């Protein structure tokens, strides 16, 4: 299984849903979820692409939210829909939540672009170039990640330099109270419960929390509706040994995700080995 991959409906990914599904099949995936960032435009194209294929596609997305009680400006929740019947991802409550998230992100992007002294048209040109090359779609929301993937001549400056400046400007905006906060995780979990989606804490090892604090965080959001923990995570090979027992102790569903952002990444030998290691998890989903 792989319950965490991104298509080019996410600004930091480059492959169409169809390409991801074909790559997943070649790698031996039998249970797949494309979980693009803070949007659902990818779901129906992905479902159509999976029709008649020898895998089960679970509709999903990855939501960006905050957890102020633990000092986290950003955490990620994976949402997986148990059924496609009735298109639960179109529920008005979820639509409203996604609009709130993307509105905050758009306002913050404007502030970042201003701080970086990059005109909006530069980002529009980068987006158009990715659409023309088939690496993006009109449905992809603007983000600085588009500069990372566009041709070098369209980048205002090198991505590594941009990332450093971005982080500095973001910290200054937060200190000045000018950064628009994301919705709190407890509200996100309530919405996902309402629409009948399973909620999983993505990549728990990426939040720089010590095990005790992370355990407390998970306990607090289980009370709000969290059901799963992405304990098996390809970019952190040792995650299963740490988070698997934690998930079991808390009666969380253990999920596996690669966080792949391209079909090419899903054809790498390390990915194929990762998928083979998830076979025993099928019974837990």
Secondary structure as the mmCIF struct_conf table of DSSP 4:
data_model
#
loop_
_struct_conf.conf_type_id
_struct_conf.id
_struct_conf.beg_label_comp_id
_struct_conf.beg_label_asym_id
_struct_conf.beg_label_seq_id
_struct_conf.end_label_comp_id
_struct_conf.end_label_asym_id
_struct_conf.end_label_seq_id
STRN STRN1 UNK A 2 UNK A 5
TURN_TY1_P TURN_TY1_P1 UNK A 8 UNK A 9
BEND BEND1 UNK A 10 UNK A 10
TURN_TY1_P TURN_TY1_P2 UNK A 11 UNK A 12
HELX_RH_AL_P HELX_RH_AL_P1 UNK A 17 UNK A 27
TURN_TY1_P TURN_TY1_P3 UNK A 28 UNK A 28
BEND BEND2 UNK A 30 UNK A 30
STRN STRN2 UNK A 31 UNK A 37
TURN_TY1_P TURN_TY1_P4 UNK A 38 UNK A 38
HELX_RH_AL_P HELX_RH_AL_P2 UNK A 41 UNK A 50
TURN_TY1_P TURN_TY1_P5 UNK A 51 UNK A 52
BEND BEND3 UNK A 53 UNK A 55
STRN STRN3 UNK A 56 UNK A 57
HELX_LH_PP_P HELX_LH_PP_P1 UNK A 58 UNK A 59
STRN STRN4 UNK A 60 UNK A 67
HELX_RH_3T_P HELX_RH_3T_P1 UNK A 68 UNK A 70
TURN_TY1_P TURN_TY1_P6 UNK A 71 UNK A 71
STRN STRN5 UNK A 72 UNK A 81
BEND BEND4 UNK A 82 UNK A 82
TURN_TY1_P TURN_TY1_P7 UNK A 85 UNK A 86
HELX_RH_3T_P HELX_RH_3T_P2 UNK A 88 UNK A 90
HELX_RH_AL_P HELX_RH_AL_P3 UNK A 92 UNK A 116
TURN_TY1_P TURN_TY1_P8 UNK A 117 UNK A 117
HELX_RH_AL_P HELX_RH_AL_P4 UNK A 120 UNK A 132
TURN_TY1_P TURN_TY1_P9 UNK A 133 UNK A 134
BEND BEND5 UNK A 135 UNK A 135
TURN_TY1_P TURN_TY1_P10 UNK A 138 UNK A 139
BEND BEND6 UNK A 140 UNK A 140
HELX_LH_PP_P HELX_LH_PP_P2 UNK A 141 UNK A 142
TURN_TY1_P TURN_TY1_P11 UNK A 144 UNK A 144
HELX_RH_AL_P HELX_RH_AL_P5 UNK A 145 UNK A 149
BEND BEND7 UNK A 150 UNK A 150
HELX_RH_3T_P HELX_RH_3T_P3 UNK A 152 UNK A 154
BEND BEND8 UNK A 156 UNK A 157
HELX_RH_AL_P HELX_RH_AL_P6 UNK A 159 UNK A 175
TURN_TY1_P TURN_TY1_P12 UNK A 176 UNK A 177
BEND BEND9 UNK A 179 UNK A 179
HELX_LH_PP_P HELX_LH_PP_P3 UNK A 180 UNK A 183
STRN STRN6 UNK A 184 UNK A 184
HELX_RH_AL_P HELX_RH_AL_P7 UNK A 185 UNK A 195
TURN_TY1_P TURN_TY1_P13 UNK A 196 UNK A 196
STRN STRN7 UNK A 197 UNK A 201
HELX_RH_3T_P HELX_RH_3T_P4 UNK A 204 UNK A 206
BEND BEND10 UNK A 207 UNK A 207
HELX_RH_AL_P HELX_RH_AL_P8 UNK A 211 UNK A 222
TURN_TY1_P TURN_TY1_P14 UNK A 223 UNK A 225
STRN STRN8 UNK A 228 UNK A 233
TURN_TY1_P TURN_TY1_P15 UNK A 234 UNK A 235
STRN STRN9 UNK A 236 UNK A 236
TURN_TY1_P TURN_TY1_P16 UNK A 237 UNK A 238
HELX_RH_AL_P HELX_RH_AL_P9 UNK A 239 UNK A 249
TURN_TY1_P TURN_TY1_P17 UNK A 250 UNK A 251
HELX_LH_PP_P HELX_LH_PP_P4 UNK A 252 UNK A 252
STRN STRN10 UNK A 253 UNK A 257
STRN STRN11 UNK A 260 UNK A 260
BEND BEND11 UNK A 262 UNK A 262
TURN_TY1_P TURN_TY1_P18 UNK A 263 UNK A 264
HELX_RH_3T_P HELX_RH_3T_P5 UNK A 265 UNK A 267
BEND BEND12 UNK A 268 UNK A 268
HELX_RH_AL_P HELX_RH_AL_P10 UNK A 269 UNK A 277
TURN_TY1_P TURN_TY1_P19 UNK A 278 UNK A 278
HELX_RH_3T_P HELX_RH_3T_P6 UNK A 279 UNK A 284
#
